[in-house]
Amino acid sequence: MSKQKKSALPSLEIIIIVIFFLGFITWAFSKCSATKQQFATENSDSTKVEEVDTDSIYFSMPKPLPPKEEPVPETSTTSTTIPATGSSTVRTEIRSRLYVTIDGLNMRSGPHLDSVVVEKLPLFEEVAFMDEYTDFKQELSLGKEMANEPWVKVKTKRGKVGWVYGAGVDYRRKERE
């Protein structure tokens, strides 16, 4: 009988392959987590309501910048104090800016054509989106084109609140033909 020498080379190769595989898996998980977090911040709504307990937070976190083509959202902040605990809560509402795209756009008291006209809005006037729109869409003729849009609740810089037809406002300053 002949004795064969057992070489350590195959077991060493297996150990190197296992270490390489574990390193690759670790790298892939960290890359996926970073990508998932990036998509989560990019896909967050433009309208947010945040509640922050000011007693437990000692730093401020930076907010993501808006896309370059869209305007910076208008922000209003209100603060309330909870009597039982004495801690204060800050509620921040971020509202998008919209611009009027039809000269003389009617702002109405309700989301339909039968509502009273509250104000006529000039072309390119900036209004704040009030986070409300209708579930239904209405088809209207805008001269050369037909539009099928919902009604949108807005607030002017003068403080008037009302409803406008969705095709009459846009996130960019542009004139509808």
Order of alpha helices (4+ residues) and beta strands (2+ residues): alpha-beta-beta-beta-beta-beta-beta-beta-beta-beta-beta-beta-beta
